[in-house]
């Protein structure tokens, strides 16, 4: 009786362990896809009329470069997609040295890599 009860308990523990691992992976994937969608929306919002470059911004010597206003629009979504890959905020700040352009570039690379792997 004890052996069958012990065997049943071990089976239940093994099954619940596998289920918990799967739930963690699923939530991470959902977080990644949500962060990816947010970043894509932020990129699309750059072309909305209120976010287009002004004449003053077009006259700036570094015009083709993304200005601070647009970086401020993209940075929160970029930060979200980077953190969805498991990078902590302290690691993000250390890797980018607080540079918003570097964080946006990193997020674009993540987005590109995600699109490459999903299209295969």
C-alpha positions in Angstrom: 0.0 0.0 0.0 2.8 2.4 0.9 4.7 1.6 -2.3 1.7 2.3 -4.5 0.9 5.5 -2.6 4.6 6.6 -2.9 4.6 5.7 -6.7 1.5 7.7 -7.2 2.9 10.7 -5.3 6.1 10.6 -7.4 4.1 10.5 -10.6 2.1 13.5 -9.6 5.2 15.4 -8.7 6.9 14.6 -12.0 3.8 15.6 -14.0 3.3 18.9 -12.1 7.0 19.7 -12.5 6.8 19.3 -16.3 3.7 21.4 -16.4 5.3 24.2 -14.4 8.2 24.4 -16.8 5.9 24.6 -19.8 3.9 27.4 -18.2 7.1 29.5 -17.6 8.2 29.1 -21.2 4.8 30.0 -22.5 4.7 33.1 -20.4 8.1 34.2 -21.6 7.1 33.6 -25.2 3.9 35.7 -24.6 6.0 38.5 -23.0 8.4 38.4 -26.0 5.6 38.7 -28.6 3.8 41.4 -26.6 7.1 43.4 -26.4 7.7 42.8 -30.1 4.3 44.1 -31.0 4.8 47.2 -28.8 8.1 47.9 -30.5 6.6 47.5 -34.0 3.8 49.9 -33.0 6.3 52.4 -31.8 8.2 52.2 -35.0 5.0 52.7 -37.0 4.1 55.7 -34.8 7.2 57.5 -36.0 5.5 58.0 -39.4 2.3 59.5 -37.9 1.9 63.2 -38.7 2.6 64.5 -35.2 5.9 62.6 -35.1 7.3 63.6 -38.5 10.4 65.7 -38.5 9.9 69.4 -38.3 11.6 71.9 -40.6 13.9 72.9 -37.8 14.9 69.2 -37.3 15.4 68.8 -41.0 17.9 71.7 -41.0 20.0 70.2 -38.3 23.5 69.1 -39.4 22.8 65.5 -38.3 19.3 65.3 -39.9 19.2 61.7 -41.1 20.1 60.6 -37.6 17.2 60.0 -35.2 16.7 63.0 -33.0 16.1 63.0 -29.3 12.4 63.4 -29.6 12.0 60.2 -31.7 14.5 58.3 -29.5 12.3 59.2 -26.5 9.3 57.7 -28.4 11.1 54.4 -29.2 13.2 53.9 -26.0 10.5 52.5 -23.7 9.4 50.0 -26.3 13.0 49.1 -27.1 13.7 48.7 -23.4 10.7 46.4 -23.2 11.8 44.1 -26.0 15.3 43.8 -24.6 14.0 43.0 -21.2 11.6 40.4 -22.6 14.7 38.4 -23.7 15.7 38.1 -20.1 18.1 41.1 -19.8 17.8 42.9 -16.5 17.7 46.7 -16.5 21.1 47.0 -14.8 22.6 44.9 -17.6 20.9 47.0 -20.2 22.3 50.2 -18.8 25.7 48.7 -18.5 25.7 47.3 -22.0 24.4 50.5 -23.6 26.1 52.9 -21.2 22.8 54.7 -21.0 22.8 55.5 -24.7 19.3 55.4 -26.1 20.5 55.0 -29.7 22.4 51.8 -28.7 19.3 50.4 -26.9 17.1 51.1 -30.0 19.8 49.5 -32.2 19.8 46.4 -29.9 16.0 46.2 -30.1 16.1 46.4 -33.9 18.6 43.5 -33.9 16.3 41.5 -31.7 13.4 42.2 -33.9 15.4 41.3 -37.0 16.5 38.0 -35.4 12.9 37.2 -34.4 11.7 37.8 -37.9 14.5 35.7 -39.4 13.8 32.7 -37.1 10.0 32.8 -37.5 10.1 33.1 -41.3 12.2 29.9 -41.6 
